[in-house]
Structure formats: C-alpha cells, structure tokens
C-alpha cells in the first residue's frame, strides 16, 4: 500500500540526499515520490479514523438498546440473584472484598450494574466492541499525519516551510477533514523527539510550546479538557520519565477546590544529579473537584478556531489538584481559582497573562479512569524567560 510500507527512516535519508543535490534530476524525482507517499498515507489514516468512529457509534447504539432491555428486565424481575441478601451472606469473603474495592472512585468503564442506572453501559475508552485495531490509528488518540518538506535550515522549519506543509495537506485533499488537535509530522526532519511535529489549531499549523520542555509540549492555546486525557500520548513525546504538560482553566470549579483544600505530607521519589533515587517527605496542598456529565453545569471550552466544545467524557469523575505546600504555592493555587463566582468562566477566553496560571502536569503514575491527578507548574520550572 502506497505510503504505509515506506520505513520512517527512509524519509530523512531521502531529504539528506535531496539537500545535497537539490537541482539534480534524481533529487526532483525523489522529492516528488516522497510527497506522493505522505499524501497517500494521510488519506489512509483519516479513512481509518472515519471507520473507527463509525464502528464505535454503531457499537454504542447496540449497547444502548441492551441497556434499555436490561433496565426493563430489572423492573420486572428485580436485581440478579447474586446481588440478593441471601447470596451476599453465602459469599461473605467476596462481599467484603467487593466493599473494599468500592471505596475507590467509580470508573467510567465499570459494569452495567454499577453505571447503567439511567445511562448506557461503557466499554473501555479507545476500543470498540467490534475490536477495531490498527497500528496507524487508535480511537480517542490524535492521528499522526505526515508531510515531506526538506528544510535547508536544519531541524527547525521556517515560516515558508510551515506554509509548504499546509500546502501539502491541501494537495492531499484532507484539509477539510482535519480537526483541532491533529498532529502533523514533517518526516524529512527525522524522528528525534518531537522534531518536525506541528499541531493543527483549526486554521493553521502551529508549533509546540518549548517553555517548560526542550522537546516541546502541547501549545497553550489548546485546552486539555477539550480532548481525552491520553489524546496526545506517544504522539507528542515527553522527555524521559517526566509527566506531560497540559493547560487547564479551573476557575469554574474554584469554590469546590477551595472547600476541599488540605495541607498534607506526601512521599515522593526523586532523582539526584548522580542518578540515585531517594524518597523525600514534602508538604503539598491537595484538593479535588468533580466533573459531571452534561447537563451538569460544566463550562463550554472555546478552541482557537472559535469552536465551542464540551468537556471530553474522559475527564468525567474526580480531578485531584496538587500544589506546593508553601505559602507561595497556596497563593498560586488561590490565584488559579480566582473569579470563582463567575459561573461561566469557562466560556470566556483567558487574557494572555492568565495563561501562565493554567499550566499543569498530568501525573500519569497516579491517574486512572475516573480519577485524574494534576500538579500546578510554577514559574520556576520555565526554561525560557
């Protein structure tokens, strides 16, 4: 299949050959061939996305019908026998084990009996009952599209190079199919870190944000709540074992965060400059808020192209918020929650200076479905002034 069978390293090798002799007949033929490969690849990926979403929608409709049928059966015959009082007494150890597990926050991927009351049963996010699998696209993940634009300036694309990348998307015929958050990779620049990766904001290709990372993070203009929590996982890479940067506006839940705020001791594992690891006890300010499904009063998210989008279902549940256990950390958290009486805070685009108060790290090692942990990123972590 055109574009799919070409190994990734072949693009960078071809770009190096083209830049060494740009005016040769072989170079012209090679650049034309590589561009045709990437255009074909993009059409395949977007076709797979459409197929995966259609399969997921069909599976959701089937689950809704089954859920309605099971609810009608429960109304006529009551709960299953295993949930009755007699069965619970006969299985004391299993009942106690289940009660211990129920102390955790409910997962959005739980069973029909725990989540289907008045709603539909859920399958794990990112999969479908039909078993859609593809190495080129995964449901609820950003697609990694390709362009081939050799850059004489090195690993950094010039403005003209970015415009040429947009032209390649237009020539491939996929520009109307792009969505906010789609990632485009200039394969001619190689596969080191996030080199050559750009993000579509609904109107233009924009560069990554290098304020807190040397290899780049999600641009600050893309609010994290508008996308699934793992939307950019392994598409936009992170340095080492660091947690990814995300941008949140938490003012809408400010009252709940302030009401649940606590000062706690926490144990963290830190690495020394010599490479050794130590467990350190530190103080943290910790709170939480809950994101309810619509119509629960959650705000609408405004994207760079003025599109209004609801909070993604992957964020529904509890969000645990952490900040430094110092007076400065407490003041910063209060500043992030200010304007709590403005009930439609999520509908208002933040001023440019306010974006610094919306930078967080998603703590992957502590997060799970239904409970996402985030930590406030302070000004001291900036790499650029």
N, C-alpha and C positions, 0 to 999 in steps of 0.2 A: 504494500500500500504506500502510495507516494507520501513522503513527509514523515511517516511513522517509523520506517525501517532505517532511517539515517541516524547513526550514533551521534550523541550530543557533541563529542569532541571533534567531529568532522567539520562542524561549522566554524569553530575557532581556527582550525588548521587551514580551512579554505580562506578565511578572512586574512590570515597572515600571508598566504600566497598571493592574494589579490592586492594587498597593500604594498608588497614588494615589487610588483609589476602591474600597476593599475591600468595602464593603457594597452596592455597586450591583448591579443585576441583570445587567448586562453583565459585571462582574468575576466574579460567581459562575459564570456560564455559561462564561467563558473559562478559569477555573482548572479546571473540570470537564473541559473539552475537552482541555486540555494534559495533564492527568493520564492521560486515556484514551490519548493519543498515546504517552506514555512507556511505559505498561504494554504496549501492543501492540508497541512497539519491542523491549522486553526479551524478550518471548516469541519474536520472530523471531530475535534474536541467539542465544538459548540453543538454539533449534531448529537454527540453523546450526552451532553448536558440536557438537551431537549428530551431525549429518550428517557434519561433517568428521572427527570421531573414528571414526565407523563406517567411512567410506571409508579412513582411514589403517589401521585394523585389518584390513580386507579386503585392502588392498594389501600389508601386512606378511605376511599368510598366503600370498599368492601368491609373494612374494619368498622366503619360507622354503622353499616347495616347489621353486622354481627352484634355490635354493642347494643343497638336498639332491640334486637331479638333477645339478647341475654337479660336486659332490663325487664322486658315483658315477662320472661320466664321467672325471674326472681319475684316479681309482683304476684305471680300466680302460685308459685311453689315455695317461696322463701329462699333463704341462702342455702348453699350446698351443705351436705351432711357434715363434712369435715370442719365446718365453721360453727356447728351447733355446740351447746354446752356439754352434751354427753361426750362428743368426740374430743373436746378440749380437755375434759377430765381424764379421758383414756390416754391422752398423749401429753402428759404434764411436762416432760422434758422438752418436747418440741415446741409446746406453747410458750414455755419460759424463754427458750432460745429466740422465738419469733418476737416476744415482747422486748427483749434486749435490742434486737435489730431495729425495732420500730422507734427507738429513741433517736435515731438519726433522721435528718430531714428527708421527706419523701422524694423519691427520684421520679423524674418525668418518664422514665422507662419502666415503671413498675407494672404489676399485673393489672388485669381488667378489674378485679375486685377492689383494688386499692385506689384506682384512678378513674374508673369509668363511670362514677356516680355523676350523672348529668352531663357527661362529656364522652369523648371517644377514647378507646384504648390506644396506647402509643407503642410503636416499635422503637428500637434504638435509633437516635438521630443519625442520619447519614447512610442508612440502609433502607432497603425496601423488602417487602415480603417476597417479591419476585426474585430476589438475590442478584440485583444488578451489580456487576463488578467490572471494573475497567482500570488498567494502570494509567490511563490518560485523564480520567476524571472521576472524582468522588463527590457524591451528593453532599451538599452543605459545606463544600470546600471551594476556595477560589480556583478557577481554572488558570493554568499557566500557559498562556499563548506565546507564540514565537514570531519574531521578525528577524530579518537578516540585514543589518545595516553596519558595514565595516566603518570603524571610527579611526581616522588618522591621528586624533588627539589622544589616543590611548584608551584607558578603561572608562573614561568619563565622556558621555555623549554631549556634544554641543547643542545649542538650540536648533541648529539646522538638522542635526542628527535626530533629535526628538520629533521634529516635523516630518522627517522622512519615515520614521517609524509609524506615525499616524497615517501617512500616505500609503504605506504597505498594508495597513489594516483596511483602508478604503479600497485598495485594489483587490484585496482578497474578498471583498463584498460582505464583510462581517461587521462593519461599523454600526449599522442599525441594531445588531444583535448584542453588542457589548452592554454590560451593566456596571453600575458603580461598584468598585472593588475588584474588578477583573485585573489580573496581573499579566503584564506583557514583558517578555524577556528577549532582549537583543542577544541572540545566540552567538553573534560574531565576536562578542567581548569575552567569551569564556564562561566557565561555571564556578568561579571562585566567590564564595559568599553570596552576596546579593548583587554582584556586578551586572549591570545591564538591565536590572529589573525596574519597571515603571508601573504605576497604578493608574487605571482609568477612573477619573472622577465624574464621569457623566458627560464631560465636554472635551477634556484634554487629557493627555498623558502627563502625569506629574511625578516628580522624583520622590524617593524615600526621604525620611527625616533622619538626619545624622546628628541631632542634638544630643542624644543620650547613648548612641551606639556608633562604633566605627564602621559597621557593615550595613547600617540603615534599619529603620523601623517604619511602621505604618505612618503615613502622613497624618498630621494633626487635624486636617480638615475632614477626615473620615471617622465619624463617631463609632466607637466599638459596639455600642448597644444596637446598632442597626444591622449587625452581622452576627452569625453564630459565634460562640466563644472560640471555636477552633477553626474558624474560616480560613485564616492565613497560615495555619500550622504546616510547617515544612515547605510552604510556598515562599513565604518571606522568612528567611533563616535568622536565627539568633546566635549571638557569639557564645560559644562554649555551653555552659550549663545555666546561663542567665535566663531569666524569665522575660517574656515579650512585653514590650511597651504597648499600652492601649490608652485611649483617650475617652474619658467619661465626664459627663456633666451630672453630678449627684445632687444638685440643688433641689430638684423636685422631691427627693426623699430626705432632705436635710432635717426636718423635725424628727423623723424616726431615727436617724443616725445619732442625733444629739441625745435623744431619750435613751438609747441603748448603749451609750458610750461608757466604757470601763477602762481603768488603768490596770494592766496585768503584767505578770512576769512571763517571759517566754524563753525557751531554749532554742537556739539556732546553731547550725553547724557552719562554721566559717573557715575559710582557707587562708593560711599565712603566706607571705611572699615566698617562703621556702618550699611551698607546696604541701605542707602538713595541714591537717584538719583538726579543729578544736571546737568543743561545744561551749558556747558562751550564753550566759544568762543576761537578758536585757529586759527593759521595761518597754511596753508597747501600749498605745491607745487602740482599743479594738471596739468595733461596733458592727452593726449589721442592719440591713433593710431588706424588704421583700418586694419582689417584682411579681405582680399578679397578672394573669392573662386579661386581655380586653374583654368586657369594658370595665376594667378595674381602676381607671383613672390614671393609667400610665401615660406619660407625655409622648407626643409625636416627635420623631427625630428628623431634622432637616439636613439633607445631604447637600454637597456642593452644587449640584445642578438644580437646587430648589425643590427636589422631590421630597415629599413627606412620607416617612416610613415608620411603622410601629416598632416597638422594641421586639427584637427577634425572640421567638419562643424558646431558644436555647438558654436564654438568661432568666427564664421564669423560675422562681424559687428564692432562695436566700443568697444574698451577696454579703460576704464578710469583708469589712473595711479595716485596714490597719494603717497606723501612722506611728511615727517615732514617739517614744514615751517621755518626751521632754516638753518644756513649756513652748518651745518653738514648734514642735510637732503638733501640739494641741491647738496653737494659734493658727497653724496652716490648715488643719482639718476644719476648724470653725470657719475660716475664710472660704474653704471649698464648699461649705454648706450654707453660706450666707444667701440671703434672698429666699429663705425657706417659706415665707408667706406668699411668695409669688407662685401660685399654684400651677401656672402654665409656663414655668421656667424652661421646660424642655422645648417649647415652641419658639423660643427666642434665640437667635444666633448669638453666641457669646462675643463680646468685644475682643479685639486682637490680644490685649493684655491679659484677658482672663484665661486664655488657652493654657498658660503655664500652670494653672491650678487644676487642670483636668488631666494631668499626666499620671498614670498608674502603671504598676506592673501586675500582670496576672500570675498568681502563684500556682503554677501547674501541679506541683507536688502535693498541694493541699486541696485542690479543687476536684470536684466530682459532679456528675449530673445532678442538678437541683441545688448545688451549693458551690458558688464561685468565690474564691478568695482574691482580693486585690490589695496592693500596698501602695501608699502615696509615694511618689517620686519627688524628692526635694530638689531645690535649686543646686545643691552641692554636687549632684550627680551629673550635671551638664558637662559635656565635653567641649562645647563651643560657647563663647560668651553671648 
